[in-house]
Amino acid sequence: MVADRVRDMLAGMRRAKGAWVITGAASGFGREVARRLSARGESVALWDRNRVGLEETRSLLEGGRAHLEEVDVTDPASLAEARARSEEALGAIGHVFHSAGVLAVGPVEEVSAEDHRRMLEVNALGTVHVTQALLPSLRRAATSGRATLTLVASVAGLRGFPQLAGYSASKFAVVGFAQALSDELHGSGVAVKLLCPPPGDTPMVRDLAELPPVYALSPMFSAEEIVDAWLREVDRPGLHALVDLRSKALWRVARYAPRLLDLIVRRAR
């Protein structure tokens, strides 16, 4: 027990050596994370199923330096192959930022069964597949310091919201998975960070025909603001990374005064 604590303390003092894998890197949070990490000299592997978007992201990086993988997070075999190619190109993988996801909104009976299935497959099972593919690399990197695995959920994974039922379900799954995984990895040198952003001004949201009414409870945050918050939190102890005061208040009210939150959400609806 004492040895585990000492190892955790020493690993927390320095970051593991190795490249970053960023999923969902063709746009949104993933693109902004790639831009910020590249600017500080980190090696990055950009993963997404959108090749054109990946090329656009690479064009924004310092010197255009990045390894690209056109890969679908719902395909475990292709993820394993992408990991092998990324390691061949960049060496050890020490850190992961997993933000690949999809969103469909509307009343439950109006969102198609296919859309509900797709959100669960990409957001929930995709998180499992990415973790399983990259965790062996992170464990190896943890011998040189603290490896990090960031999983992007949402405030909709902390409390379900009207017209976001399927999305909330998928993100609740990510939250539960991250909580369990963080405990499993305690003492391993691999730290899990769960980013739960509020509504973000990203292409995924901008492409919606209509915003859910609950979005009126929070301003729209830019990808830059959300990544700023993540960068402040990623090396700190603790699982959750919450971006703003409203998100932190929601987290506390949901735990300690759920009926009050019910009233707030229903009034917004």
Secondary structure, DSSP 8 states (H G I E B T S, - for coil): -HHHHHHHHHHHHSB--SEEEEESTTSHHHHHHHHHHHHTT--EEEEES-HHHHHHHHHTSGGG--EEEE--TT-HHHHHHHHHHHHHHH--EEEEEE-------S-TTTS-HHHHHHHIIIIIIHHHHHHHHHHHHHHHHGGGSBEEEEEE--GGGTS--TT-HHHHHHHHHHHHHHHHHHHHTTTTTEEEEEEE--SEESHHHHT-SS--GGGGGS--EEHHHHHHHHHHHTTSSSSEEE-SHHHHHHHHHHHH-HHHHHHHHHHH-
